[in-house]
Every structure is written in C-alpha cells, then in structure tokens.
Amino acid sequence: MSIRIRYFAAAAAAAGLQEESVELPPGASFDDLTRHLAAKGPELERVLARCSFLYDGVAVRDRSNQPESGSVVDVLPPFAGG
C-alpha cells in the first residue's frame, strides 16, 4: 500500500525532503511505518522518536492502527511557542 508522508520542520531537515511516498505491506501499522522511516538514517530515527503524527488530519493516538493506502501522514516534531 502507498502512503504519502509529509515532513515538517526538524523532521523535514532530518529526512532531507518535505514529502515522499512509501510502500508498505498490507496490514502494516503506524508502528511499522515509523520503523520503515527510521531505517532511513540515525538522524531521522532520533527525530521520529519525538514526533507526533497526523493521519489524514487527525492525531494518531494508537500506533497499532493501520493506515489505508492512499492516505496522508504528517510527521510533526515538537514546536516551540504556540
């Protein structure tokens, strides 16, 4: 299944891009997605450990849930201010 990933702020810097599509096997969870992204390098892995995720605009609370093919996941590091 194909998932569109959008990185913001420090996550974009660590990933070296702002957006990408990743292919995951059917039934993959958000935990699987996080591991897949973290495998791209130690800096991204470090940043992902502090990030929150939005799934089609809704906060991901249970990372054992499964995203659907064609969905959008935003990777959001902690932001200062507010």
C-alpha positions as CSV (number, residue, x, y, z in Angstrom):
1,M,0.0,0.0,0.0
2,S,1.2,3.5,-0.8
3,I,1.2,6.2,2.0
4,R,2.1,9.8,1.3
5,I,4.4,11.2,4.0
6,R,4.7,14.9,4.7
7,Y,7.6,16.0,6.9
8,F,7.7,19.4,8.8
9,A,10.4,21.4,10.4
10,A,13.2,19.3,12.0
11,A,11.6,16.1,10.5
12,A,12.0,17.6,7.0
13,A,15.6,18.5,7.7
14,A,16.4,15.1,9.1
15,A,14.7,13.3,6.1
16,G,16.3,15.6,3.6
17,L,12.9,16.2,1.9
18,Q,9.5,17.6,2.6
19,E,7.4,14.8,1.1
20,E,7.6,11.3,-0.2
21,S,5.5,8.2,-0.9
22,V,6.4,5.0,0.8
23,E,5.2,1.4,0.1
24,L,4.2,-0.8,3.0
25,P,2.8,-4.3,3.0
26,P,-0.9,-4.7,3.5
27,G,-1.8,-4.7,7.2
28,A,1.1,-2.5,8.2
29,S,0.6,-0.4,11.3
30,F,1.7,3.1,12.2
31,D,4.5,1.5,14.3
32,D,5.6,-0.4,11.1
33,L,5.5,2.9,9.2
34,T,7.7,4.6,11.9
35,R,10.2,1.7,11.8
36,H,10.3,1.9,8.0
37,L,11.0,5.7,8.1
38,A,13.5,5.4,10.9
39,A,15.6,2.9,8.9
40,K,16.4,5.7,6.5
41,G,19.1,7.0,8.9
42,P,20.0,7.7,12.5
43,E,19.2,11.4,12.4
44,L,15.6,10.8,11.2
45,E,15.3,7.9,13.7
46,R,16.2,10.3,16.5
47,V,13.8,13.0,15.4
48,L,10.9,10.5,14.8
49,A,11.2,9.4,18.4
50,R,9.9,12.9,19.4
51,C,7.4,13.4,16.6
52,S,3.6,13.2,16.6
53,F,1.7,12.1,13.6
54,L,-1.5,13.2,11.8
55,Y,-3.4,10.7,9.7
56,D,-5.5,12.5,7.1
57,G,-5.6,15.4,9.5
58,V,-6.4,13.5,12.7
59,A,-3.9,12.9,15.5
60,V,-2.6,9.3,15.7
61,R,-3.1,8.1,19.3
62,D,-2.9,4.3,18.7
63,R,0.1,3.4,16.6
64,S,-1.1,-0.2,16.3
65,N,-3.8,1.1,14.0
66,Q,-3.4,0.6,10.2
67,P,-3.3,3.4,7.7
68,E,-5.1,2.9,4.5
69,S,-3.5,3.0,1.1
70,G,-3.6,6.5,-0.4
71,S,-3.7,8.2,2.9
72,V,-1.5,11.1,4.1
73,V,0.6,11.0,7.2
74,D,2.1,14.3,8.5
75,V,5.2,14.0,10.7
76,L,5.3,16.8,13.2
77,P,8.2,17.4,15.6
78,P,7.6,19.3,18.8
79,F,7.2,23.0,18.0
80,A,8.3,25.9,20.3
81,G,5.8,28.7,21.1
82,G,2.2,28.4,20.1
